[in-house]
């Protein structure tokens, strides 16, 4: 059963800016349906131009590009609330692929309706621009991390960002285990995204576990000491900034 935008469970989460009545009315017509995919499904293919755009309603995915030698380079990870597919209509084709890392439910929008958004709903169009700017900022942070942080600092930074984001969409636990969030990716994917070897990543994860800063096993990340992890990452454990959702 398709969930209408006025019943969307993500809208209740503290990460997202509430819709105005006008924005909600637009979204009720903009969303065309939902797509449910299994883990391992390619949602968008590099070089293709999908007729659909998506918002992740549930589940997690991986953005990656394929290098000339055939190897896969992970760009980043996808979480509930992320908007995907914008490259297609704006650049003619997708410059990366998207794969479901877990079963996913995706809200679907027709690509051709994107231009109606700019014509008839400027507030929503601004939100889309904001989302794109945040994506650009995140990629800039990632580049700085790859260039200036060592292995422990990179992984600590990534864990802080991921745990904060997942708690903000309601995937964290409460009470004594409030640092626990699902993280169902492979160590190889994290290593790839952070420019590390798998061996170095494994050793660094062991170090963070021994220092009681963070532990990642069996698809669950447990941030044991946010302040300590932030000190390792050379970052501040601040709250996630509110953002719009499409």
C-alpha positions, 0 to 999 in steps of 0.5 A: 500500500502506497503511503501518501505524503500526509501520512509519511513517517519521515515527516515526523522525524526531527531532521526534516523541516515541516511542510507548509499546507501548500507544500503538502498539497503539491507533494500529494500530486508530485509523488506518483507511487512507491518502488520496493526493491531487494538488497543488491538491486541496481536502482539507477545505472551510470550512463542511463537516464531514468524516467523516475526520481526517488526519495528513500522512504526506508532502507539504505543504499550505496552510490558508486561509480565504475572506473575504467579498469572495471573496479567499483568506487563507492562515493557515499551511502544513502539513508532514509530521506535522501533524494536520488536521480537528479543528475539524470534530468539535469546532466543528461545521464547519471554519472554514478549508479545506485544499489540497494544495500538492504531492502528499500522502499522508494517514493517515486516521482516522474522526471518530467514533473520536475520542471512543474516543481520550478514553475508552480512551487518555488518553495519546493524548488528552493528545497531541491536546490538546498538539498543539492547544496548540502550534497555538494558540501558533504562531498567537500567535507569528504575530500577534506577528510581524505586529504587531511585525516589519517585512517582512524580520523577518517573512520571516526569522522564517518561514524560520527556523521552516520550515527548522527544522521541515522538517529535523526531519522529515528533509527537510533536506540534510546536509553543506555544503548542510544549510540546504536544504529543499523549499519548494514554495509560491508567493511570493503564499502566503508574502506572504499568510500574513505580511500583506505585498504581493507586491511588498514580499515580492519586494524583501525576498527579494532583500535576504535573498539579497544579504545571503547570509542566505537564498535561495528559488527553484525550490521550494527554500529555502536558509538560508545563515546561520542566525545572521544570519537569526536576528538579522534575525528578532529570534529564536533559532535554537533546536532544534525542540521534540519533539512527539507524532504521531497 
